[in-house]
Amino acid sequence: MEPDRRSLNRAKRFFSDKSFLDALRGLEVFVSKFLSIALVSVILASLFDLGVVLVQELFTPPYARLSASLTRIFGLFLNVLIALELLENITAYLKKQSLQVELVVVTALIAASRKIIILDLEKTAGLDLIALGFTIFAISLSYWIVRRVSQRQG
């Protein structure tokens, strides 16, 4: 009967609040590190894709005529920036064990800016433009509030 009692005590210790929270924290760290590694892979692939597009646009006739594909190139640049912001969010989370709201809002602003830059106005409905405008306004207002609060605290 002694081995059963030891097993029961181990199970109680494992499922205690502290042990359980430690195990959850370990899982969070593992997932964050995995996401970081995956995101670095995405960033490298995005950079490669951007490089290929730039080389094609610069060295194929008509040479250095980027105006036709400028929107695509800007979209690729902003994809890399968004991925870097996401990586910064994950890194900040790993360092401080808390979500950096300002970083998340900035990432959302960059993503919304990307959408505006690559937007084809001929194929976009008016209601979609209004919705995008309200979205950008809401994100900008959120950023302003977060910055104001952080300035008062710091």
Secondary structure as GFF3:
##gff-version 3
##sequence-region A 1 154
A	DSSP	alpha_helix	2	14	.	.	.	ID=ss1
A	DSSP	alpha_helix	17	59	.	.	.	ID=ss2
A	DSSP	three_ten_helix	66	68	.	.	.	ID=ss3
A	DSSP	alpha_helix	70	96	.	.	.	ID=ss4
A	DSSP	alpha_helix	101	118	.	.	.	ID=ss5
A	DSSP	alpha_helix	126	153	.	.	.	ID=ss6
###
